Amino acid sequence: MKDLIAKRYVKALAFSLPQKELEEIVALLEKLAVANSIPKFRDIIESPYVTSTQKVDFILKGILDNTASAKFVNFVKVLAEHKRLDLFEELHRELSSHLAALNKEYIAKLIVNDSYEDSMLQEIESKFSKKLGVNLLLKQQVVENAGIKLVVEDLGVEVSFSQEKFINDLRNHILKAF
């Protein structure tokens, strides 16, 4: 639910601001997303005893040190007015995703059972970048799994090979032959 609400706010921001200002806002949202992981910050933001004006002042002065533009100040005030100050993580994620789509840069996650060398990762990254026609940044995640999986969430692309699935498909194929 929060993701859908965040998408609407990001859509409004993207419609009303140029890309350079969006990049500045994503940096501010990153600070607020990190702050949102601190329990004391969440306690203040979620407290019914703290007014929305005090919450906005706390965010703008205490967390961002008055470095925000007037448009971002108004944006935070709108969030406070609608009791949406708990959306900073989702807003950061959605706005980062939107900016990546504008620049045709995407993060791909390579899920493997053994760690690959940097040269191999760069080769995979360049080949899939050419194949998909975008710039990919490949991040490796090692898990206990007998297979390999490449996921680009923002593009909806998932390529995987599983040893278990291969064996099961081979077994089913052989059984159907008889």
Backbone bond lengths (Angstrom), bond angles and torsions (degrees), N, CA, C in turn:
res aa  C-N    CA-C-N  psi(-1)  N-CA   C-N-CA  omega(-1)  CA-C   N-CA-C  phi
1 M - - - 1.451 - - 1.532 110.49 -
2 K 1.327 115.92 -43.45 1.464 119.48 -179.32 1.524 111.09 -63.20
3 D 1.331 116.32 -34.86 1.465 119.98 -179.75 1.527 111.32 -63.83
4 L 1.315 116.42 -39.97 1.469 119.93 179.48 1.524 111.40 -66.15
5 I 1.316 116.14 -40.12 1.468 120.23 177.96 1.524 109.92 -66.39
6 A 1.325 116.29 -42.22 1.467 120.47 179.48 1.524 110.38 -62.92
7 K 1.324 117.79 -37.76 1.468 120.71 179.31 1.522 111.04 -61.57
8 R 1.324 116.79 -38.03 1.468 119.80 179.36 1.528 111.17 -66.27
9 Y 1.321 116.24 -42.81 1.465 119.28 178.49 1.524 111.14 -65.38
10 V 1.316 117.25 -41.14 1.469 121.03 179.22 1.520 110.16 -66.01
11 K 1.311 117.07 -38.20 1.461 120.54 178.12 1.529 110.21 -62.25
12 A 1.329 116.48 -41.59 1.462 120.30 178.01 1.531 111.20 -65.92
13 L 1.327 116.34 -41.79 1.469 119.95 177.52 1.520 110.79 -62.72
14 A 1.319 116.93 -45.58 1.458 121.39 -177.49 1.524 111.52 -64.98
15 F 1.300 116.88 -32.03 1.459 121.21 179.64 1.525 111.40 -73.38
16 S 1.336 117.12 -32.99 1.456 120.23 -171.90 1.530 115.11 -100.40
17 L 1.333 118.29 -10.68 1.465 120.25 -175.20 1.528 111.12 -126.07
18 P 1.335 116.53 149.13 1.466 118.98 174.28 1.531 110.93 -74.36
19 Q 1.309 115.17 165.78 1.468 120.63 -174.48 1.523 112.51 -61.12
20 K 1.314 118.30 -36.54 1.464 120.89 -179.14 1.525 111.19 -62.51
21 E 1.329 117.14 -42.55 1.462 120.31 178.00 1.532 111.11 -68.54
22 L 1.327 116.68 -33.97 1.466 120.06 176.92 1.527 110.85 -63.55
23 E 1.334 116.45 -36.70 1.465 119.92 177.92 1.524 111.60 -66.66
24 E 1.335 116.97 -35.53 1.460 120.69 175.71 1.528 110.48 -67.93
25 I 1.314 116.12 -40.01 1.467 120.59 -179.15 1.525 110.91 -68.03
26 V 1.316 117.78 -36.77 1.464 119.74 179.76 1.530 110.26 -64.58
27 A 1.332 117.21 -32.80 1.475 120.17 177.03 1.531 110.35 -68.13
28 L 1.325 116.80 -39.98 1.471 120.17 177.59 1.529 110.96 -67.79
29 L 1.324 116.04 -40.19 1.460 119.76 178.23 1.524 111.65 -65.48
30 E 1.325 116.15 -30.99 1.466 119.48 177.11 1.529 110.30 -64.60
31 K 1.332 116.76 -42.83 1.466 120.19 176.86 1.520 110.85 -60.24
32 L 1.324 115.84 -43.21 1.461 119.99 -179.03 1.528 111.69 -70.58
33 A 1.316 117.79 -33.19 1.464 121.04 177.19 1.523 110.36 -66.65
34 V 1.333 116.70 -39.81 1.461 120.48 176.81 1.528 109.89 -66.62
35 A 1.328 115.95 -41.91 1.472 119.72 178.67 1.521 111.35 -64.21
36 N 1.320 116.43 -31.77 1.465 120.54 -179.34 1.527 112.39 -66.06
37 S 1.319 116.83 -19.66 1.463 119.79 178.22 1.533 111.86 -80.73
38 I 1.328 117.19 -7.84 1.459 121.69 178.23 1.529 108.58 -87.93
39 P 1.335 117.94 125.88 1.475 120.30 -176.22 1.529 114.10 -58.55
40 K 1.325 119.03 -37.44 1.465 120.75 -179.61 1.524 111.35 -64.88
41 F 1.309 116.37 -39.38 1.461 120.71 177.29 1.525 110.02 -60.79
42 R 1.333 116.32 -48.63 1.468 120.59 179.21 1.522 111.51 -61.36
43 D 1.332 116.67 -38.29 1.461 119.91 178.75 1.531 111.35 -60.74
44 I 1.322 116.31 -41.50 1.464 120.24 179.75 1.528 110.28 -68.35
45 I 1.322 116.56 -45.12 1.474 121.17 -177.62 1.527 111.65 -65.85
46 E 1.329 117.32 -36.48 1.466 120.94 -176.64 1.523 113.26 -90.30
47 S 1.315 117.80 -6.72 1.457 121.26 -176.07 1.527 112.28 -68.99
48 P 1.313 117.11 130.14 1.471 119.37 176.03 1.535 111.83 -77.49
49 Y 1.311 117.61 -11.57 1.465 121.92 -177.62 1.528 112.46 -87.74
50 V 1.328 117.13 -11.75 1.459 121.69 178.28 1.524 107.27 -101.91
51 T 1.320 116.78 127.72 1.466 120.11 -178.70 1.521 110.42 -70.95
52 S 1.313 115.07 160.52 1.466 119.09 -179.04 1.532 110.68 -65.96
53 T 1.321 118.36 -31.68 1.465 120.91 176.80 1.523 110.63 -65.13
54 Q 1.321 116.75 -41.29 1.465 120.82 177.76 1.532 110.65 -66.01
55 K 1.318 116.46 -37.34 1.462 120.37 178.50 1.530 110.71 -64.94
56 V 1.331 116.32 -43.46 1.460 120.82 178.90 1.525 110.06 -63.25
57 D 1.348 116.97 -44.48 1.469 120.28 178.19 1.518 110.87 -62.10
58 F 1.324 117.41 -40.44 1.460 121.62 178.41 1.528 110.88 -61.38
59 I 1.321 115.91 -43.56 1.466 120.08 -179.22 1.525 110.94 -67.42
60 L 1.325 116.19 -48.88 1.467 119.93 -174.10 1.520 112.93 -73.46
61 K 1.323 117.20 -40.12 1.460 119.81 -177.29 1.520 112.26 -91.59
62 G 1.313 116.70 -44.47 1.451 120.53 -175.58 1.518 114.65 -76.89
63 I 1.316 116.77 -41.49 1.461 120.39 -176.04 1.530 111.39 -93.77
64 L 1.325 117.11 -47.21 1.465 120.67 -174.11 1.529 113.73 -95.48
65 D 1.318 118.77 -2.51 1.469 123.66 176.61 1.532 112.89 53.60
66 N 1.311 117.26 40.84 1.470 123.42 178.65 1.533 113.02 55.15
67 T 1.326 117.66 33.38 1.462 121.10 179.72 1.520 112.63 -96.77
68 A 1.313 117.46 -0.29 1.461 121.30 -175.66 1.525 111.00 -82.39
69 S 1.328 114.87 149.23 1.465 120.93 176.26 1.528 108.94 -74.15
70 A 1.318 115.23 166.53 1.469 120.49 -179.43 1.531 110.96 -62.39
71 K 1.320 116.58 -35.70 1.468 120.03 179.85 1.527 110.99 -67.26
72 F 1.326 116.47 -39.42 1.458 118.86 178.81 1.523 110.98 -70.14
73 V 1.326 116.99 -35.45 1.472 121.03 176.04 1.523 109.10 -59.71
74 N 1.323 116.50 -45.62 1.464 120.12 178.18 1.524 111.35 -64.29
75 F 1.321 116.55 -36.54 1.458 120.72 178.34 1.532 110.58 -63.00
76 V 1.317 117.05 -44.24 1.467 121.07 178.55 1.532 110.00 -64.71
77 K 1.317 116.85 -37.41 1.472 120.14 177.91 1.527 111.02 -64.43
78 V 1.314 116.30 -39.61 1.473 120.16 177.18 1.525 110.05 -64.87
79 L 1.322 116.84 -42.58 1.468 120.11 177.27 1.524 110.63 -59.82
80 A 1.334 116.68 -42.69 1.457 120.82 -179.76 1.521 111.09 -66.34
81 E 1.308 116.24 -39.83 1.466 121.07 -179.33 1.526 111.44 -61.75
82 H 1.323 115.28 -35.96 1.468 120.10 -178.80 1.523 112.62 -98.10
83 K 1.328 116.49 12.57 1.472 122.89 178.17 1.531 111.62 55.81
84 R 1.328 115.71 49.41 1.463 122.42 -179.44 1.527 111.99 -119.88
85 L 1.314 118.24 26.51 1.460 121.10 -178.55 1.530 112.85 -73.30
86 D 1.311 117.26 -3.51 1.463 120.84 177.84 1.531 112.15 -93.03
87 L 1.330 117.77 9.26 1.464 122.07 -175.22 1.525 114.51 -99.30
88 F 1.319 118.89 10.21 1.462 119.97 -172.68 1.526 112.83 -60.97
89 E 1.310 118.53 -40.14 1.470 120.49 179.42 1.526 110.87 -64.81
90 E 1.315 116.62 -44.98 1.460 120.97 -179.67 1.528 111.28 -67.35
91 L 1.335 116.65 -40.04 1.455 120.54 177.69 1.523 111.26 -63.04
92 H 1.324 116.86 -42.40 1.462 120.78 178.14 1.527 110.30 -62.30
93 R 1.308 117.06 -46.23 1.458 121.09 -178.98 1.537 110.73 -62.64
94 E 1.316 117.10 -45.12 1.470 120.75 -177.82 1.525 111.77 -68.60
95 L 1.330 117.11 -41.36 1.460 119.38 -179.74 1.527 110.74 -70.06
96 S 1.315 117.53 -37.22 1.469 120.38 175.29 1.521 110.41 -62.06
97 S 1.304 116.25 -41.79 1.455 121.62 178.86 1.531 110.48 -64.49
98 H 1.313 116.57 -41.24 1.465 121.09 179.34 1.531 110.91 -64.12
99 L 1.330 116.63 -44.22 1.469 120.37 178.90 1.527 111.23 -65.80
100 A 1.316 116.63 -37.28 1.464 120.38 177.16 1.525 110.55 -63.46
101 A 1.311 116.36 -39.54 1.465 119.92 178.67 1.529 110.81 -66.54
102 L 1.334 117.35 -37.67 1.463 120.61 177.42 1.523 111.46 -63.88
103 N 1.337 116.63 -38.34 1.461 121.92 -178.61 1.521 113.05 -90.39
104 K 1.334 116.54 -1.64 1.465 122.95 -175.34 1.525 111.15 55.77
105 E 1.314 116.02 43.80 1.460 122.63 176.33 1.527 107.71 -120.92
106 Y 1.300 115.85 128.27 1.453 120.58 -177.08 1.522 110.82 -132.83
107 I 1.312 114.93 152.95 1.460 120.75 177.09 1.517 107.61 -99.38
108 A 1.315 115.21 126.77 1.465 121.66 177.93 1.518 108.24 -110.45
109 K 1.304 116.07 141.26 1.455 121.32 179.02 1.521 108.66 -111.34
110 L 1.325 115.50 122.55 1.456 121.98 177.92 1.523 107.39 -102.10
111 I 1.324 116.05 112.99 1.464 121.74 -177.79 1.522 107.69 -103.25
112 V 1.334 116.17 115.31 1.468 122.10 -174.91 1.525 110.07 -135.43
113 N 1.336 115.51 168.14 1.464 118.96 177.67 1.524 112.02 -97.02
114 D 1.326 118.49 -18.12 1.460 123.50 175.50 1.523 108.69 -126.33
115 S 1.306 116.52 144.04 1.458 121.54 -179.39 1.532 110.66 -73.23
116 Y 1.334 116.07 137.38 1.460 121.93 177.47 1.518 110.05 -99.95
117 E 1.328 116.17 155.44 1.455 122.04 177.36 1.532 109.59 -73.56
118 D 1.336 116.17 160.66 1.463 121.43 -179.16 1.527 112.37 -61.83
119 S 1.324 117.38 -36.86 1.465 119.95 179.99 1.530 110.97 -63.50
120 M 1.315 116.89 -40.27 1.466 121.72 178.52 1.534 110.38 -67.06
121 L 1.327 115.46 -40.94 1.464 119.48 178.67 1.530 110.99 -63.39
122 Q 1.322 117.34 -40.95 1.463 120.76 178.87 1.519 111.22 -65.24
123 E 1.322 116.69 -36.72 1.464 120.46 178.34 1.532 110.65 -66.05
124 I 1.329 116.38 -45.07 1.470 120.86 177.71 1.526 109.76 -62.14
125 E 1.323 115.31 -43.34 1.462 121.21 -179.58 1.529 111.18 -60.37
126 S 1.318 117.26 -46.53 1.464 120.16 -177.99 1.530 111.61 -67.95
127 K 1.326 117.59 -40.01 1.470 120.12 -179.12 1.527 111.45 -66.34
128 F 1.325 116.93 -43.81 1.463 119.00 179.22 1.525 111.45 -71.66
129 S 1.331 117.63 -30.46 1.467 120.38 175.58 1.518 110.29 -62.30
130 K 1.330 116.60 -44.21 1.460 120.96 177.87 1.525 110.75 -64.83
131 K 1.313 115.96 -44.35 1.468 121.44 -177.18 1.531 111.77 -61.73
132 L 1.348 115.62 -42.52 1.458 120.35 -176.70 1.532 113.14 -89.90
133 G 1.336 117.09 -14.46 1.459 120.93 179.54 1.520 113.83 74.26
134 V 1.322 117.38 27.83 1.464 122.64 179.42 1.527 108.87 -137.48
135 N 1.322 116.10 171.45 1.463 120.58 173.70 1.518 108.39 -92.40
136 L 1.322 116.59 124.69 1.463 121.25 179.67 1.519 110.22 -110.15
137 L 1.310 115.10 142.40 1.452 122.09 170.03 1.522 105.59 -114.38
138 L 1.311 116.50 113.98 1.455 122.05 -172.91 1.521 110.95 -92.58
139 K 1.323 115.38 126.74 1.461 121.31 175.45 1.516 107.81 -117.99
140 Q 1.315 115.66 135.63 1.454 122.24 -175.51 1.527 110.65 -99.24
141 Q 1.324 115.67 137.63 1.461 121.81 176.43 1.523 107.22 -131.47
142 V 1.331 115.56 121.28 1.464 120.92 -178.65 1.523 108.51 -96.81
143 V 1.342 115.67 126.28 1.464 122.33 179.55 1.527 109.35 -134.04
144 E 1.309 115.67 166.40 1.471 121.57 176.44 1.524 108.29 -84.31
145 N 1.329 115.87 86.88 1.451 121.02 -176.58 1.524 107.68 -151.88
146 A 1.302 117.08 142.01 1.463 120.43 179.22 1.518 109.08 -95.28
147 G 1.309 116.36 74.73 1.451 120.70 -179.87 1.515 110.86 175.51
148 I 1.322 114.49 -172.61 1.455 121.08 179.77 1.524 107.61 -140.14
149 K 1.342 115.89 143.57 1.451 120.61 -177.77 1.524 108.75 -145.48
150 L 1.324 116.83 133.40 1.454 123.32 175.08 1.518 107.56 -118.11
151 V 1.349 116.12 123.15 1.455 121.34 -176.10 1.529 109.25 -125.84
152 V 1.332 116.03 126.63 1.460 122.59 171.05 1.529 105.12 -118.15
153 E 1.330 116.01 94.52 1.463 120.75 -171.94 1.520 113.20 -62.08
154 D 1.326 117.37 -42.35 1.463 120.09 -175.87 1.522 112.82 -66.46
155 L 1.314 116.99 -25.80 1.465 120.79 177.51 1.520 112.54 -95.24
156 G 1.320 116.84 -12.02 1.458 120.24 -177.63 1.516 112.67 73.64
157 V 1.341 116.51 31.79 1.456 121.56 -178.27 1.516 109.60 -108.35
158 E 1.325 115.46 132.51 1.462 120.92 176.48 1.523 107.83 -142.85
159 V 1.322 115.08 121.60 1.461 121.54 177.95 1.517 106.42 -121.51
160 S 1.336 116.20 127.51 1.464 117.52 -178.18 1.515 111.04 -144.88
161 F 1.308 113.56 154.32 1.454 121.97 173.05 1.520 106.98 -137.81
162 S 1.316 115.18 121.86 1.453 120.76 -179.96 1.518 109.20 -119.15
163 Q 1.307 115.65 131.86 1.463 120.72 -179.57 1.525 109.99 -63.29
164 E 1.326 117.16 -40.07 1.468 120.95 179.87 1.525 111.10 -63.69
165 K 1.324 116.55 -44.28 1.462 120.05 179.99 1.520 110.47 -64.35
166 F 1.316 116.95 -40.51 1.463 120.87 178.51 1.525 110.46 -60.88
167 I 1.325 116.99 -45.24 1.467 121.09 -179.70 1.522 110.75 -64.78
168 N 1.336 117.09 -42.46 1.466 120.42 178.73 1.523 111.63 -64.72
169 D 1.341 117.34 -42.29 1.465 120.37 178.13 1.524 111.25 -63.96
170 L 1.337 116.36 -40.93 1.465 120.90 177.99 1.528 110.21 -63.72
171 R 1.309 117.05 -43.66 1.471 121.98 178.93 1.528 110.62 -61.67
172 N 1.337 116.72 -45.82 1.472 120.37 179.14 1.530 111.48 -63.43
173 H 1.293 116.98 -38.82 1.456 121.23 178.35 1.527 111.59 -63.17
174 I 1.331 115.98 -43.50 1.465 120.92 179.03 1.524 110.52 -65.77
175 L 1.347 117.35 -42.02 1.458 120.82 179.67 1.520 111.89 -65.42
176 K 1.333 117.68 -35.70 1.470 120.13 178.44 1.510 112.09 -69.56
177 A 1.324 117.29 -24.58 1.467 121.51 179.62 1.525 111.06 -68.49
178 F 1.307 117.38 -25.67 1.478 120.22 -178.32 1.451 109.88 -97.24
